[in-house]
Amino acid sequence: MAATVKAVVISEPGAVALERVDDPEPSPDGIVVAPDACGICGTDLHILDGELEATRYPIVPGHEFAGEVVAVGREVAGIGVGDLVAVEPNVVCGRCDFCRTGRENLCANWDAIGVSRADGGWAELTAVPAKNAFVLGDGFPRRWGALIEPLSCAVHGFDLLTLRLADHVLIYGAGTMGLMLCQLASSHGAGSVSVVDRNADRLPRAAALGADFTATSADALDRPGGWEIVIDATGAVAAIEDGLDRVRRGGTFLLFGVAAADAPASFSPFRVYRDEIRSNGSMAGLHSFERAARLLERRVIDGDAMLTRTSALDDHAAAIASFRRGEGLKVQLAARPLAAYT
C-alpha cells in the first residue's frame, strides 16, 4: 500500500507533524471519506498533550468532519461514491448495559474516530464505518458540515435540561460551544439569554447571535433571584463554582464544559438540598447527530458566524497555536481548497 496521503499525525504526546500515510481502504462495511475540513477541538489538545488515557499513538486526530465519499465497501448500502457525508465519531459496542438501555454515549467499550484508536479527519483521506456516516441533502451548506458534530453535543445537552418557555438562561463561555448553546436557547423560547465571558472581545458576537445580556462577570448582570437554567461551557472551576451560586431555586445547572479530570470544585450541599437544584453532566452527543444537521440546514444556527479560521493541513502548527490561544471561534484544518466546498 503506497504512502501517498497527507495527514497530520501525532506520533506521541507533544509531537505533531505533517506526514505521508498509507492510502486507506474501506472495510467491507466501511467507506473512505475525503474530508472537506475538520474542526480543532479541545479534545485534540488533550491528545496532543498526552492527557487522554484512551488514545493510542500514533494517531491522526480530528473528530469534527464531513466530506465526500471516494470508496465504498462491498457490504455497504445506501451510501455511494460522490455522496456528501458527515461523520459521527463515536463507535460503540451495542452490547454493554449502557448501549442496551439507550445510553450509547456512556458505552463501556467506547471508541472514537480521531480520539482513541481510529484515525480521524486531519487528513486528505480517512476510512470510517459506514454506519457512522450520515448523507447530507442537496440543500445543506457544505461548508458547515464539520459543525454537525459539535452541535450534536450541544443538542444532547439541551435534551438534559428542563427548559420551559420563558425561562431565563445564563451561559458561561462565548466560545463555539457557548454560542451554539446561546442560539439554541434563544430559538427554544427562553425568556432571556445572558452570556458571560472574561474575554470582552467575544461578547459582541454573542449579542449578535441572540444573547440579550452580556458581561465579563455575572456580577454585572441584574438578576438577583438567579436564573432557571445555568450552563457552564468553559470547564473552568471558577466558572462552575460561580454558576452554581447563580441558579434560581428549583433551577438546573448543566456541566457542559470539560474540566480537568482531577479538578476539585466547592459547593454548598445544603443549598442544593434546600433549593432543589438539579445538576446534570453532558457527555458528547446521544441520538442527536441528525437533529443537529437539520438545525443547521434550517439556519437555526448561524454556521458562518462560527467559522473564523480555516487553514491548510500544511499550516497545522499555526492553526493549533491559534486555537490554543483562544483566538476566534471554530478553527478548522482543510485538506481541500476553500473553493471546493463554499
C-alpha positions in Angstrom: 0.0 0.0 0.0 1.5 3.3 -1.1 2.1 6.1 1.5 0.7 9.0 -0.6 -1.9 10.6 1.5 -1.1 13.7 3.5 -2.2 13.7 7.2 -1.3 15.5 10.4 0.0 12.8 12.7 0.5 12.9 16.5 3.2 10.3 16.9 3.5 10.7 20.7 2.5 13.4 23.2 3.9 16.7 22.2 5.0 15.5 18.7 2.8 16.6 15.7 3.8 16.7 12.1 2.5 16.5 8.5 3.3 13.1 7.1 2.6 10.8 4.2 0.5 7.8 5.4 -0.9 4.7 3.6 -3.9 5.1 1.4 -6.9 4.0 3.5 -9.1 1.2 2.1 -12.7 0.6 3.1 -13.6 -2.4 5.3 -16.4 -4.5 3.9 -18.9 -2.4 5.9 -16.9 0.8 5.7 -16.3 3.8 3.4 -13.4 6.2 2.7 -14.1 9.9 3.0 -12.1 12.8 1.7 -12.7 15.4 4.4 -13.5 18.9 3.3 -12.5 20.4 6.6 -12.1 19.2 10.2 -12.5 21.2 13.3 -9.9 21.6 16.0 -11.4 20.8 19.4 -10.1 21.0 23.0 -10.1 17.2 22.9 -7.4 17.4 20.2 -5.2 19.5 22.5 -5.7 16.9 25.3 -4.5 14.2 22.8 -1.5 16.3 21.8 -0.6 16.9 25.4 -1.0 13.3 26.3 -3.9 13.8 28.7 -6.3 11.1 27.3 -5.8 7.6 28.6 -7.9 6.1 25.7 -5.6 7.5 22.9 -3.2 5.1 21.3 -0.3 6.7 19.4 0.4 7.3 16.6 -2.9 8.8 15.6 -4.4 11.1 13.0 -6.7 13.3 15.2 -9.8 15.1 14.2 -13.4 14.1 15.1 -15.4 17.0 13.6 -15.5 16.5 9.9 -17.6 16.0 6.8 -16.6 15.3 3.2 -17.1 13.3 0.0 -17.2 9.6 -0.2 -14.5 8.3 -2.5 -14.7 4.5 -1.9 -17.3 2.1 -0.5 -17.0 -1.4 1.0 -18.8 -4.3 -0.7 -21.4 -4.7 2.1 -22.4 -1.0 2.3 -25.9 0.0 1.1 -27.4 3.5 1.0 -24.1 5.4 0.6 -22.4 5.8 -2.7 -19.2 7.4 -4.2 -19.7 11.1 -4.5 -22.1 11.5 -1.6 -21.5 14.3 0.9 -21.5 12.8 4.4 -20.9 14.0 8.0 -19.2 11.5 10.3 -20.4 10.8 13.8 -17.1 9.8 15.6 -18.4 7.7 18.5 -18.0 3.9 17.9 -20.0 1.9 20.4 -20.2 -1.8 21.1 -24.0 -2.2 21.2 -23.7 -5.0 23.8 -23.0 -3.4 27.2 -25.7 -2.3 29.6 -25.4 1.3 28.6 -25.8 0.6 24.9 -28.7 -1.8 25.6 -30.6 0.9 27.6 -30.1 3.7 25.0 -27.1 5.4 26.7 -24.6 4.7 24.0 -22.5 7.8 24.8 -21.6 6.0 28.1 -20.6 2.8 26.3 -18.4 0.6 28.4 -16.3 -0.2 25.3 -16.4 3.3 23.8 -14.1 4.2 21.0 -14.0 7.3 18.9 -12.7 8.2 15.4 -9.7 10.6 15.7 -9.7 10.4 19.5 -8.8 6.9 20.8 -7.6 4.5 18.1 -9.0 5.0 14.7 -7.5 7.8 12.5 -9.6 10.9 12.1 -10.2 13.9 9.8 -6.9 15.8 9.8 -6.1 14.1 6.5 -6.7 14.0 2.8 -8.5 10.6 3.2 -9.8 8.6 6.1 -11.6 5.3 6.5 -14.7 5.1 8.7 -17.5 2.7 9.4 -20.4 3.3 7.1 -22.9 3.2 10.0 -21.2 6.4 11.3 -21.7 8.4 8.1 -24.8 10.5 7.5 -25.6 11.6 4.0 -26.3 15.3 3.8 -29.0 16.6 1.4 -28.5 18.9 -1.5 -29.7 21.9 0.5 -27.2 21.5 3.2 -24.4 24.2 3.2 -21.4 22.1 2.5 -19.0 24.5 4.4 -21.0 23.8 7.6 -20.6 20.0 7.5 -17.8 19.9 10.2 -20.1 21.8 12.6 -22.6 19.0 12.9 -20.5 17.0 15.4 -20.0 19.9 18.0 -23.6 21.0 17.5 -24.8 17.4 18.2 -23.1 17.7 21.6 -25.0 20.9 22.3 -28.3 19.3 21.3 -27.7 16.5 23.7 -27.0 19.0 26.4 -30.4 20.6 25.8 -32.0 17.2 25.9 -30.9 17.0 29.5 -32.4 20.4 30.5 -35.9 21.2 31.9 -36.1 24.4 29.9 -39.6 25.8 29.9 -40.8 28.6 27.7 -39.7 32.0 29.0 -37.2 30.5 31.4 -34.1 32.7 31.9 -30.8 31.2 30.8 -27.2 32.1 31.9 -24.3 30.7 29.9 -20.6 30.8 30.9 -18.4 31.0 27.9 -18.7 32.7 24.5 -16.6 30.2 22.5 -18.0 28.0 19.8 -20.0 25.8 22.2 -21.2 28.6 24.4 -22.5 30.4 21.3 -24.2 27.3 19.9 -25.9 26.9 23.2 -26.9 30.5 23.2 -28.5 30.2 19.8 -30.4 27.0 20.8 -31.7 28.7 24.0 -32.8 31.8 22.0 -34.6 29.7 19.4 -36.1 27.5 22.2 -38.2 30.3 23.6 -36.0 31.4 26.5 -37.3 34.5 28.4 -33.8 35.9 28.2 -30.3 34.6 27.4 -27.3 36.0 29.2 -23.7 35.2 28.3 -20.6 35.7 30.4 -17.1 35.6 29.2 -13.9 37.0 30.7 -12.8 37.9 27.2 -14.8 41.1 26.4 -13.9 40.8 22.7 -16.2 37.8 22.4 -19.3 39.5 23.8 -20.4 41.5 20.7 -20.7 38.2 18.7 -22.7 36.7 21.5 -25.1 39.7 21.3 -25.4 39.3 17.5 -26.2 35.6 17.9 -29.1 36.1 20.3 -27.7 37.0 23.8 -30.0 39.6 25.4 -27.4 40.5 28.0 -23.6 40.0 28.0 -20.9 40.8 30.6 -17.4 39.8 31.7 -18.8 38.7 35.1 -22.2 37.6 36.3 -22.0 40.2 39.0 -22.7 42.8 36.3 -26.0 41.2 35.4 -29.1 42.3 37.1 -30.9 39.2 38.2 -30.6 38.9 42.0 -33.0 35.9 42.1 -30.9 33.9 39.7 -31.6 32.0 36.5 -33.8 29.0 36.0 -31.1 27.5 33.7 -27.3 28.0 34.2 -24.9 26.3 31.8 -21.1 26.1 32.1 -19.5 25.8 28.7 -15.9 26.6 29.9 -14.8 23.7 32.1 -13.2 26.3 34.4 -13.7 25.5 38.1 -14.1 29.2 39.0 -16.9 29.5 36.4 -18.5 26.3 37.7 -18.5 27.4 41.3 -19.8 30.8 40.4 -22.5 29.4 38.2 -23.9 27.0 40.8 -24.4 30.1 43.0 -26.5 31.7 40.3 -29.1 29.0 39.9 -32.6 30.1 40.9 -34.4 28.0 43.5 -35.7 24.9 41.7 -33.5 25.5 38.7 -31.0 23.4 36.8 -27.2 23.6 36.4 -25.6 21.9 33.3 -22.0 20.9 33.4 -21.2 21.1 29.7 -17.6 22.2 29.6 -14.8 19.7 30.2 -12.9 20.3 33.4 -9.6 18.6 34.2 -10.2 15.1 35.5 -8.6 15.8 38.9 -10.0 19.4 39.3 -12.0 19.8 42.6 -14.9 22.3 43.0 -16.6 23.6 46.1 -20.4 24.0 46.5 -23.0 24.0 49.2 -24.7 20.7 49.5 -27.2 22.3 51.8 -28.3 24.8 49.2 -28.6 22.1 46.6 -30.9 20.2 49.0 -32.9 23.2 50.3 -33.4 24.8 46.9 -33.9 21.6 44.9 -31.1 22.4 42.5 -30.8 19.9 39.7 -27.3 19.3 38.3 -26.6 17.4 35.1 -23.5 16.4 33.2 -23.5 16.3 29.4 -21.0 13.9 27.6 -20.7 14.0 23.8 -23.8 13.5 21.7 -26.6 11.0 22.0 -29.2 10.4 19.3 -28.6 14.0 18.3 -26.4 13.9 15.2 -29.1 14.0 12.5 -31.1 16.6 14.5 -28.0 18.8 14.6 -27.8 18.5 10.8 -31.4 19.6 10.5 -30.9 22.6 12.7 -28.0 23.7 10.6 -30.0 23.1 7.4 -32.8 25.3 8.8 -30.3 28.0 9.8 -31.3 27.8 13.5 -27.5 28.0 14.0 -25.5 30.6 12.0 -22.7 28.4 10.8 -20.8 31.2 9.1 -20.6 33.1 12.4 -19.0 30.0 14.0 -16.2 29.6 11.4 -13.4 32.1 12.0 -10.3 30.4 10.6 -9.7 27.6 8.1 -6.1 26.6 7.4 -4.5 24.1 5.1 -3.0 20.9 6.6 0.4 22.3 5.9 -0.4 25.2 8.2 -1.5 22.9 11.1 1.0 24.3 13.6 -0.2 27.8 13.3 -3.8 26.8 13.4 -3.3 24.7 16.6 -1.4 27.6 18.2 -4.2 30.0 17.3 -6.8 27.7 18.8 -4.8 27.2 21.9 -4.6 31.0 22.4 -8.4 31.2 22.2 -8.4 33.3 19.0 -11.7 33.5 17.2 -14.2 30.6 17.4 -14.1 27.4 15.3 -10.7 26.8 13.8 -10.5 24.1 11.1 -7.9 22.3 9.0 -8.9 21.8 5.4 -7.4 19.2 3.1 -9.1 20.9 0.1 -9.1 24.5 -1.2 -11.9 26.5 0.3 -13.5 27.0 -3.1 -14.2 23.2 -3.2 -16.9 23.5 -0.6 -18.1 27.0 -0.3 
